[in-house]
Amino acid sequence: MIVFLLQRVGQALVVVFTVMVLAFLMFRFLGDPLLAILGANSTGIQRDVLRAELGLDRSLVIQFADYVWRTVQGDFGLSYRLGTPVARVLAERAPATIELAATGMILALAVGIPAGIYAALHRGRFGSHLALAVSLVGISMPSFFMGLILIWIFSVKLGWLSSFGRGTVTDLGGVWTTGLLTASGLKALIMPAITLSVFQIAMIMRLVRAEMLEVMRMDYIRFAQARGLSSRSVYVNHALRNTLVPVITVAGLQLGSVIAFAVITEQVFQWPGLGLLFLQSVAAADVPLLAAYLILISVFFVLINLAVDLAYYAIDPRLRADVAAGGRA
């Protein structure tokens, strides 16, 4: 277990370091930071003074080492557009995106897994065909179009839900802001979470169905049925347990993707999260925010992948056996 964990942590550190290199290169090739901070009317003397203050007159290697050191400490510099520390801006926006992504994935798992099991165990029935047809629509429909449909129905026509914003939020000790504790916050979360989860529901449902059908053809399932075990025991204790192994892997990767690529959904609903912040930073060429966003998303990905690997290790005894055999070798 220790060896397995150290291997995964080592791989994660390599990924994060590579992303740091790419983020640092953004400062070299995406505009002039002196011009972005001082403006086009600044004098040469002003630029020389700022260049020395920022350390841009030093060698590239020293600049990169200093950038890595400050990044490890959580110092991403100042935002060109907002004039405030990037770390503070990310801390203010991250709760909105994390809550939206987590709610969307919980909804996707809660709907997609049962729907996939039903579609696998009731092949040929009308309900199974309907579930597959709906999942095909969910995979094919762009998320922004789904969001616009929900806004038109529930905001414009019915007037039940707000079409933008996060609603009333609660500040939890200055560390986290949440809309889950207020009625308006919960109502504001409904449509973005559904929009974000539609594709995930369809993908997870089809994956569970395919894996379930594959597992049900295995010899150990037939043996369990021949022993006279109840259908519930066969489906839940034997088939579903093995079906969920690849589902956990895909769901973990998709959670990282949802956090990273919730940009369109946040733009449609004007959700004040990291995705909307990223779009605003791209429009303003705010390189410190873009670089910090890139690093933050990579950290999200590696942490989620590490958690998925550990869950995979706990669920699949074959992986534990492989790791043990490798350690003995």
C-alpha positions, 0 to 999 in steps of 0.5 A, spaced: 500 500 500 505 504 501 509 503 495 502 504 491 501 510 494 508 513 493 508 511 486 501 515 485 504 521 489 510 521 485 506 521 478 502 527 481 508 531 483 511 530 476 504 532 472 504 539 477 511 541 476 510 540 468 503 544 469 508 549 473 513 550 467 507 551 462 504 556 466 511 560 467 511 560 460 505 564 459 508 570 462 513 570 457 509 569 451 502 572 453 503 579 452 507 584 456 506 584 464 509 591 464 505 594 459 499 590 462 500 593 469 503 600 467 499 602 461 501 604 454 503 611 456 508 609 461 515 611 461 521 607 460 524 609 467 517 607 470 518 600 466 525 599 468 523 600 476 517 595 475 521 590 471 526 590 477 521 590 482 518 584 479 525 580 478 524 580 470 531 583 469 534 576 472 535 570 468 530 565 466 532 560 471 532 564 477 525 567 475 522 560 474 525 558 481 522 564 484 515 563 481 515 555 483 517 557 490 512 563 490 507 558 487 508 553 492 507 558 498 500 560 495 502 566 492 500 567 485 501 574 484 497 580 483 491 580 477 492 585 472 485 586 471 482 586 478 489 589 482 488 584 488 492 578 489 490 572 485 490 567 491 484 571 494 480 571 488 481 564 487 479 563 494 472 567 493 470 563 486 472 556 488 466 554 493 461 556 487 464 552 482 466 546 487 459 546 489 456 546 482 461 540 480 459 536 486 452 537 486 452 535 478 456 529 479 452 527 485 446 528 481 449 524 475 451 518 479 444 518 483 440 517 476 445 514 471 447 508 476 440 506 477 438 507 470 444 503 467 442 497 472 435 498 469 437 498 462 441 492 463 437 487 467 431 489 463 433 489 456 428 489 450 423 492 454 420 499 453 423 502 459 430 500 457 429 502 450 426 509 452 432 510 457 437 509 451 434 514 447 434 519 452 441 518 454 443 519 446 439 525 446 443 527 453 450 526 450 448 529 443 445 536 446 450 541 447 450 544 455 449 551 453 442 549 449 440 545 455 441 551 459 437 555 455 431 551 454 431 550 462 431 558 463 426 559 457 421 554 461 423 555 468 425 562 468 421 565 463 415 561 462 414 559 469 418 564 473 419 559 478 427 559 478 432 565 477 436 565 471 442 568 473 447 568 479 448 564 485 442 566 490 443 568 497 450 565 500 452 564 507 459 566 509 462 560 513 467 563 518 470 567 512 473 560 509 467 558 505 461 561 502 455 556 500 448 557 497 446 550 500 443 553 507 439 558 503 432 557 499 434 562 494 441 559 494 438 552 493 433 554 487 439 558 484 443 551 484 438 547 480 438 549 473 446 549 473 447 543 476 442 539 471 445 542 465 452 540 468 449 533 469 445 531 463 451 529 459 454 525 465 448 522 467 447 519 459 455 517 459 454 513 466 448 510 464 451 507 458 457 505 461 454 502 467 449 498 462 455 496 458 459 493 464 453 490 467 451 486 461 459 484 460 459 482 468 452 478 467 456 473 462 461 471 466 462 464 469 462 466 476 455 470 475 452 463 472 455 459 478 452 464 483 445 463 480 446 455 480 448 455 487 441 458 488 442 465 490 437 470 490 437 475 484 438 481 489 444 477 492 447 476 485 446 483 482 448 487 488 453 483 491 457 480 485 455 483 479 454 491 481 461 490 485 465 489 479 461 493 475 462 499 479 470 499 478 470 502 471 465 507 473 468 509 479 474 511 475 470 514 469 466 518 474 473 521 478 476 523 471 469 526 469 469 530 476 475 533 474 473 535 467 466 538 470 470 542 475 475 544 469 470 545 463 464 548 467 466 554 463 460 554 458 454 553 464 457 558 468 457 563 462 450 561 461 447 562 468 452 567 470 454 563 475 460 566 479 465 561 479 472 559 476 469 558 469 466 565 469 472 568 472 477 564 467 473 567 461 473 574 464 481 573 464 482 571 457 478 577 455 482 581 459 489 577 458 490 577 465 496 572 465 497 571 473 489 569 473 490 564 467 496 561 470 494 560 477 487 557 474 491 552 470 495 550 476 489 549 480 485 545 475 491 540 475 492 540 482 484 538 482 485 533 477 491 529 480 488 529 487 481 526 484 485 521 480 489 519 487 483 518 490 480 514 484 486 510 484 486 509 492 478 507 491 480 502 485 485 499 490 480 498 495 475 495 491 479 491 486 483 485 490 486 484 483 490 490 483 492 489 491 495 482 488 499 485 483 502 491 487 503 485 492 507 481 487 511 487 484 513 489 491 515 481 492 519 481 486 
